[in-house]
C-alpha cells in the first residue's frame, strides 16, 4: 500500500520505520520522518510493538543513570589488559 500525494510518499516499509524509530530514540529523526513513522504505526502492529519496546528500553536506560568511563580510564584499562595478556602468553 503506497499513499502518494503529488510526489510525496507517505507510506514507508517496516525496515525504514524501525530505522526512523531508532533515530527518534536518539533525537536524530527529522519532523518528516516522524510524520511518516506515525502514519506507518497506524496500520502496522509489529512496528507499534517495536516502537513500544524501544521506548521502554530508552526509559529504562535513562532511569538507570548509567555513567560511562572516561577515555583516559578506558586507555589505562586497555594498557593494563595488554600488559597482563603479554605476561600470561609469555
N, CA, C and O atoms as a GROMACS GRO file, in nm:
protein
  360
    1UNK      N    1   0.085  -0.118   0.000
    1UNK     CA    2   0.000   0.000   0.000
    1UNK      C    3   0.088   0.123   0.000
    1UNK      O    4   0.170   0.141   0.090
    2UNK      N    5   0.072   0.208  -0.099
    2UNK     CA    6   0.152   0.330  -0.107
    2UNK      C    7   0.057   0.447  -0.126
    2UNK      O    8  -0.020   0.452  -0.222
    3UNK      N    9   0.064   0.541  -0.034
    3UNK     CA   10  -0.016   0.662  -0.042
    3UNK      C   11   0.074   0.774  -0.092
    3UNK      O   12   0.172   0.809  -0.026
    4UNK      N   13   0.041   0.829  -0.208
    4UNK     CA   14   0.125   0.933  -0.267
    4UNK      C   15   0.039   1.054  -0.299
    4UNK      O   16  -0.064   1.043  -0.365
    5UNK      N   17   0.082   1.170  -0.250
    5UNK     CA   18   0.017   1.297  -0.284
    5UNK      C   19   0.117   1.375  -0.367
    5UNK      O   20   0.221   1.416  -0.315
    6UNK      N   21   0.089   1.395  -0.492
    6UNK     CA   22   0.186   1.460  -0.580
    6UNK      C   23   0.306   1.368  -0.591
    6UNK      O   24   0.294   1.256  -0.641
    7UNK      N   25   0.420   1.413  -0.547
    7UNK     CA   26   0.541   1.330  -0.550
    7UNK      C   27   0.587   1.295  -0.409
    7UNK      O   28   0.697   1.244  -0.391
    8UNK      N   29   0.503   1.322  -0.308
    8UNK     CA   30   0.539   1.296  -0.169
    8UNK      C   31   0.489   1.158  -0.128
    8UNK      O   32   0.369   1.129  -0.136
    9UNK      N   33   0.579   1.072  -0.085
    9UNK     CA   34   0.547   0.936  -0.045
    9UNK      C   35   0.524   0.932   0.106
    9UNK      O   36   0.614   0.968   0.182
   10UNK      N   37   0.406   0.889   0.150
   10UNK     CA   38   0.372   0.885   0.291
   10UNK      C   39   0.397   0.750   0.356
   10UNK      O   40   0.425   0.742   0.475
   11UNK      N   41   0.387   0.644   0.277
   11UNK     CA   42   0.397   0.509   0.332
   11UNK      C   43   0.540   0.459   0.319
   11UNK      O   44   0.601   0.467   0.213
   12UNK      N   45   0.593   0.406   0.430
   12UNK     CA   46   0.729   0.354   0.432
   12UNK      C   47   0.725   0.206   0.471
   12UNK      O   48   0.632   0.164   0.540
   13UNK      N   49   0.824   0.127   0.428
   13UNK     CA   50   0.829  -0.014   0.466
   13UNK      C   51   0.872  -0.029   0.613
   13UNK      O   52   0.922   0.066   0.673
   14UNK      N   53   0.851  -0.146   0.668
   14UNK     CA   54   0.879  -0.172   0.809
   14UNK      C   55   1.026  -0.148   0.845
   14UNK      O   56   1.055  -0.093   0.951
   15UNK      N   57   1.118  -0.189   0.758
   15UNK     CA   58   1.260  -0.170   0.793
   15UNK      C   59   1.294  -0.022   0.804
   15UNK      O   60   1.373   0.017   0.890
   16UNK      N   61   1.237   0.059   0.719
   16UNK     CA   62   1.260   0.204   0.728
   16UNK      C   63   1.191   0.261   0.852
   16UNK      O   64   1.246   0.350   0.917
   17UNK      N   65   1.073   0.211   0.883
   17UNK     CA   66   1.002   0.257   1.003
   17UNK      C   67   1.083   0.226   1.129
   17UNK      O   68   1.092   0.309   1.219
   18UNK      N   69   1.141   0.107   1.134
   18UNK     CA   70   1.223   0.071   1.250
   18UNK      C   71   1.347   0.158   1.258
   18UNK      O   72   1.390   0.195   1.368
   19UNK      N   73   1.406   0.189   1.143
   19UNK     CA   74   1.524   0.276   1.142
   19UNK      C   75   1.488   0.416   1.193
   19UNK      O   76   1.562   0.475   1.271
   20UNK      N   77   1.375   0.469   1.149
   20UNK     CA   78   1.330   0.600   1.196
   20UNK      C   79   1.298   0.596   1.345
   20UNK      O   80   1.326   0.691   1.417
   21UNK      N   81   1.242   0.486   1.390
   21UNK     CA   82   1.215   0.468   1.533
   21UNK      C   83   1.345   0.477   1.612
   21UNK      O   84   1.351   0.544   1.716
   22UNK      N   85   1.448   0.410   1.563
   22UNK     CA   86   1.579   0.414   1.630
   22UNK      C   87   1.636   0.556   1.628
   22UNK      O   88   1.690   0.603   1.728
   23UNK      N   89   1.623   0.625   1.514
   23UNK     CA   90   1.673   0.762   1.503
   23UNK      C   91   1.597   0.854   1.599
   23UNK      O   92   1.657   0.943   1.659
   24UNK      N   93   1.468   0.831   1.613
   24UNK     CA   94   1.386   0.911   1.704
   24UNK      C   95   1.434   0.894   1.848
   24UNK      O   96   1.437   0.989   1.925
   25UNK      N   97   1.470   0.771   1.882
   25UNK     CA   98   1.519   0.741   2.017
   25UNK      C   99   1.641   0.826   2.051
   25UNK      O  100   1.658   0.868   2.165
   26UNK      N  101   1.726   0.853   1.952
   26UNK     CA  102   1.848   0.931   1.973
   26UNK      C  103   1.832   1.075   1.927
   26UNK      O  104   1.930   1.148   1.915
   27UNK      N  105   1.707   1.116   1.902
   27UNK     CA  106   1.674   1.252   1.862
   27UNK      C  107   1.743   1.293   1.731
   27UNK      O  108   1.784   1.409   1.716
   28UNK      N  109   1.756   1.200   1.639
   28UNK     CA  110   1.817   1.227   1.509
   28UNK      C  111   1.717   1.229   1.394
   28UNK      O  112   1.754   1.261   1.281
   29UNK      N  113   1.592   1.197   1.420
   29UNK     CA  114   1.492   1.190   1.314
   29UNK      C  115   1.438   1.330   1.282
   29UNK      O  116   1.420   1.413   1.371
   30UNK      N  117   1.413   1.352   1.154
   30UNK     CA  118   1.354   1.479   1.113
   30UNK      C  119   1.204   1.476   1.140
   30UNK      O  120   1.146   1.370   1.165
   31UNK      N  121   1.142   1.593   1.134
   31UNK     CA  122   0.997   1.601   1.154
   31UNK      C  123   0.925   1.517   1.048
   31UNK      O  124   0.830   1.446   1.080
   32UNK      N  125   0.970   1.525   0.923
   32UNK     CA  126   0.907   1.450   0.814
   32UNK      C  127   0.918   1.299   0.838
   32UNK      O  128   0.823   1.225   0.813
   33UNK      N  129   1.034   1.253   0.886
   33UNK     CA  130   1.050   1.110   0.915
   33UNK      C  131   0.954   1.068   1.026
   33UNK      O  132   0.896   0.959   1.020
   34UNK      N  133   0.937   1.153   1.126
   34UNK     CA  134   0.846   1.121   1.236
   34UNK      C  135   0.702   1.115   1.188
   34UNK      O  136   0.625   1.029   1.232
   35UNK      N  137   0.666   1.204   1.096
   35UNK     CA  138   0.530   1.202   1.040
   35UNK      C  139   0.506   1.071   0.967
   35UNK      O  140   0.404   1.005   0.988
   36UNK      N  141   0.600   1.032   0.881
   36UNK     CA  142   0.585   0.907   0.806
   36UNK      C  143   0.583   0.787   0.900
   36UNK      O  144   0.508   0.692   0.877
   37UNK      N  145   0.664   0.790   1.006
   37UNK     CA  146   0.664   0.681   1.104
   37UNK      C  147   0.526   0.670   1.169
   37UNK      O  148   0.472   0.560   1.182
   38UNK      N  149   0.470   0.782   1.211
   38UNK     CA  150   0.339   0.778   1.278
   38UNK      C  151   0.229   0.730   1.185
   38UNK      O  152   0.137   0.662   1.230
   39UNK      N  153   0.236   0.763   1.058
   39UNK     CA  154   0.139   0.710   0.961
   39UNK      C  155   0.156   0.559   0.951
   39UNK      O  156   0.058   0.485   0.949
   40UNK      N  157   0.281   0.513   0.945
   40UNK     CA  158   0.308   0.369   0.937
   40UNK      C  159   0.255   0.297   1.061
   40UNK      O  160   0.198   0.189   1.050
   41UNK      N  161   0.273   0.358   1.178
   41UNK     CA  162   0.231   0.294   1.303
   41UNK      C  163   0.079   0.279   1.313
   41UNK      O  164   0.030   0.195   1.389
   42UNK      N  165   0.006   0.360   1.238
   42UNK     CA  166  -0.141   0.349   1.240
   42UNK      C  167  -0.186   0.211   1.193
   42UNK      O  168  -0.281   0.155   1.248
   43UNK      N  169  -0.118   0.156   1.092
   43UNK     CA  170  -0.165   0.030   1.035
   43UNK      C  171  -0.072  -0.089   1.060
   43UNK      O  172  -0.105  -0.200   1.020
   44UNK      N  173   0.044  -0.071   1.125
   44UNK     CA  174   0.138  -0.182   1.142
   44UNK      C  175   0.156  -0.217   1.290
   44UNK      O  176   0.222  -0.145   1.365
   45UNK      N  177   0.097  -0.326   1.330
   45UNK     CA  178   0.103  -0.371   1.468
   45UNK      C  179   0.245  -0.409   1.510
   45UNK      O  180   0.287  -0.378   1.622
   46UNK      N  181   0.319  -0.475   1.422
   46UNK     CA  182   0.455  -0.519   1.455
   46UNK      C  183   0.545  -0.399   1.484
   46UNK      O  184   0.624  -0.402   1.579
   47UNK      N  185   0.534  -0.295   1.404
   47UNK     CA  186   0.617  -0.176   1.426
   47UNK      C  187   0.572  -0.097   1.549
   47UNK      O  188   0.653  -0.034   1.616
   48UNK      N  189   0.443  -0.100   1.579
   48UNK     CA  190   0.396  -0.038   1.704
   48UNK      C  191   0.459  -0.108   1.823
   48UNK      O  192   0.501  -0.043   1.919
   49UNK      N  193   0.467  -0.240   1.817
   49UNK     CA  194   0.530  -0.318   1.925
   49UNK      C  195   0.679  -0.286   1.934
   49UNK      O  196   0.732  -0.270   2.044
   50UNK      N  197   0.746  -0.278   1.820
   50UNK     CA  198   0.888  -0.244   1.816
   50UNK      C  199   0.910  -0.106   1.880
   50UNK      O  200   1.001  -0.089   1.961
   51UNK      N  201   0.827  -0.010   1.842
   51UNK     CA  202   0.839   0.126   1.895
   51UNK      C  203   0.813   0.128   2.045
   51UNK      O  204   0.882   0.197   2.120
   52UNK      N  205   0.714   0.053   2.088
   52UNK     CA  206   0.683   0.045   2.232
   52UNK      C  207   0.802  -0.012   2.310
   52UNK      O  208   0.840   0.041   2.414
   53UNK      N  209   0.860  -0.120   2.259
   53UNK     CA  210   0.976  -0.180   2.326
   53UNK      C  211   1.096  -0.087   2.324
   53UNK      O  212   1.171  -0.080   2.421
   54UNK      N  213   1.115  -0.014   2.214
   54UNK     CA  214   1.224   0.081   2.204
   54UNK      C  215   1.208   0.192   2.309
   54UNK      O  216   1.305   0.233   2.372
   55UNK      N  217   1.086   0.239   2.326
   55UNK     CA  218   1.058   0.342   2.426
   55UNK      C  219   1.085   0.292   2.566
   55UNK      O  220   1.142   0.364   2.648
   56UNK      N  221   1.045   0.168   2.595
   56UNK     CA  222   1.072   0.110   2.726
   56UNK      C  223   1.222   0.101   2.752
   56UNK      O  224   1.268   0.133   2.862
   57UNK      N  225   1.296   0.059   2.652
   57UNK     CA  226   1.442   0.047   2.665
   57UNK      C  227   1.504   0.183   2.694
   57UNK      O  228   1.589   0.196   2.782
   58UNK      N  229   1.462   0.285   2.619
   58UNK     CA  230   1.515   0.420   2.640
   58UNK      C  231   1.487   0.469   2.781
   58UNK      O  232   1.576   0.523   2.847
   59UNK      N  233   1.364   0.451   2.827
   59UNK     CA  234   1.326   0.496   2.962
   59UNK      C  235   1.405   0.420   3.068
   59UNK      O  236   1.448   0.479   3.167
   60UNK      N  237   1.424   0.291   3.049
   60UNK     CA  238   1.499   0.210   3.145
   60UNK      C  239   1.643   0.256   3.154
   60UNK      O  240   1.698   0.266   3.264
   61UNK      N  241   1.704   0.283   3.041
   61UNK     CA  242   1.843   0.327   3.040
   61UNK      C  243   1.857   0.464   3.105
   61UNK      O  244   1.950   0.487   3.182
   62UNK      N  245   1.764   0.555   3.076
   62UNK     CA  246   1.769   0.688   3.138
   62UNK      C  247   1.750   0.678   3.289
   62UNK      O  248   1.817   0.748   3.365
   63UNK      N  249   1.658   0.592   3.330
   63UNK     CA  250   1.630   0.576   3.472
   63UNK      C  251   1.748   0.514   3.545
   63UNK      O  252   1.769   0.542   3.663
   64UNK      N  253   1.824   0.429   3.478
   64UNK     CA  254   1.937   0.361   3.540
   64UNK      C  255   2.051   0.457   3.574
   64UNK      O  256   2.134   0.425   3.659
   65UNK      N  257   2.055   0.573   3.509
   65UNK     CA  258   2.157   0.674   3.535
   65UNK      C  259   2.297   0.614   3.526
   65UNK      O  260   2.379   0.628   3.616
   66UNK      N  261   2.323   0.546   3.415
   66UNK     CA  262   2.449   0.478   3.391
   66UNK      C  263   2.558   0.580   3.357
   66UNK      O  264   2.536   0.672   3.277
   67UNK      N  265   2.673   0.565   3.417
   67UNK     CA  266   2.785   0.652   3.386
   67UNK      C  267   2.888   0.574   3.304
   67UNK      O  268   2.917   0.458   3.334
   68UNK      N  269   2.941   0.637   3.202
   68UNK     CA  270   3.041   0.573   3.117
   68UNK      C  271   3.181   0.609   3.165
   68UNK      O  272   3.202   0.713   3.227
   69UNK      N  273   3.275   0.523   3.134
   69UNK     CA  274   3.414   0.550   3.170
   69UNK      C  275   3.470   0.659   3.080
   69UNK      O  276   3.431   0.673   2.964
   70UNK      N  277   3.562   0.737   3.135
   70UNK     CA  278   3.628   0.840   3.055
   70UNK      C  279   3.723   0.773   2.956
   70UNK      O  280   3.760   0.657   2.973
   71UNK      N  281   3.761   0.846   2.854
   71UNK     CA  282   3.852   0.794   2.752
   71UNK      C  283   3.987   0.757   2.813
   71UNK      O  284   4.046   0.655   2.777
   72UNK      N  285   4.034   0.839   2.904
   72UNK     CA  286   4.164   0.810   2.967
   72UNK      C  287   4.157   0.683   3.053
   72UNK      O  288   4.252   0.604   3.055
   73UNK      N  289   4.046   0.664   3.124
   73UNK     CA  290   4.030   0.543   3.205
   73UNK      C  291   4.026   0.419   3.116
   73UNK      O  292   4.085   0.316   3.150
   74UNK      N  293   3.955   0.429   3.003
   74UNK     CA  294   3.950   0.317   2.909
   74UNK      C  295   4.089   0.285   2.855
   74UNK      O  296   4.127   0.168   2.844
   75UNK      N  297   4.165   0.390   2.822
   75UNK     CA  298   4.301   0.369   2.770
   75UNK      C  299   4.389   0.303   2.875
   75UNK      O  300   4.468   0.214   2.844
   76UNK      N  301   4.376   0.346   3.000
   76UNK     CA  302   4.454   0.285   3.110
   76UNK      C  303   4.417   0.138   3.127
   76UNK      O  304   4.505   0.053   3.146
   77UNK      N  305   4.288   0.108   3.120
   77UNK     CA  306   4.243  -0.031   3.134
   77UNK      C  307   4.296  -0.116   3.019
   77UNK      O  308   4.336  -0.231   3.040
   78UNK      N  309   4.298  -0.061   2.898
   78UNK     CA  310   4.347  -0.134   2.782
   78UNK      C  311   4.496  -0.165   2.797
   78UNK      O  312   4.540  -0.276   2.768
   79UNK      N  313   4.573  -0.066   2.843
   79UNK     CA  314   4.716  -0.087   2.865
   79UNK      C  315   4.740  -0.196   2.969
   79UNK      O  316   4.825  -0.283   2.950
   80UNK      N  317   4.664  -0.191   3.078
   80UNK     CA  318   4.678  -0.291   3.185
   80UNK      C  319   4.641  -0.430   3.133
   80UNK      O  320   4.708  -0.528   3.163
   81UNK      N  321   4.533  -0.438   3.055
   81UNK     CA  322   4.491  -0.565   2.998
   81UNK      C  323   4.599  -0.623   2.907
   81UNK      O  324   4.633  -0.741   2.916
   82UNK      N  325   4.653  -0.537   2.819
   82UNK     CA  326   4.758  -0.584   2.726
   82UNK      C  327   4.882  -0.628   2.803
   82UNK      O  328   4.947  -0.724   2.764
   83UNK      N  329   4.915  -0.559   2.910
   83UNK     CA  330   5.030  -0.596   2.992
   83UNK      C  331   5.010  -0.734   3.054
   83UNK      O  332   5.099  -0.819   3.047
   84UNK      N  333   4.894  -0.758   3.113
   84UNK     CA  334   4.864  -0.887   3.173
   84UNK      C  335   4.857  -0.996   3.066
   84UNK      O  336   4.905  -1.107   3.088
   85UNK      N  337   4.799  -0.965   2.952
   85UNK     CA  338   4.789  -1.061   2.844
   85UNK      C  339   4.928  -1.103   2.796
   85UNK      O  340   4.952  -1.221   2.772
   86UNK      N  341   5.018  -1.008   2.783
   86UNK     CA  342   5.157  -1.039   2.743
   86UNK      C  343   5.226  -1.127   2.848
   86UNK      O  344   5.300  -1.220   2.813
   87UNK      N  345   5.201  -1.098   2.976
   87UNK     CA  346   5.262  -1.178   3.082
   87UNK      C  347   5.212  -1.322   3.079
   87UNK      O  348   5.290  -1.415   3.100
   88UNK      N  349   5.085  -1.340   3.055
   88UNK     CA  350   5.024  -1.472   3.053
   88UNK      C  351   5.068  -1.551   2.930
   88UNK      O  352   5.092  -1.672   2.938
   89UNK      N  353   5.078  -1.483   2.816
   89UNK     CA  354   5.113  -1.554   2.693
   89UNK      C  355   5.262  -1.586   2.682
   89UNK      O  356   5.301  -1.671   2.601
   90UNK      N  357   5.345  -1.522   2.760
   90UNK     CA  358   5.491  -1.549   2.756
   90UNK      C  359   5.532  -1.652   2.856
   90UNK      O  360   5.650  -1.686   2.865
   0.00000   0.00000   0.00000
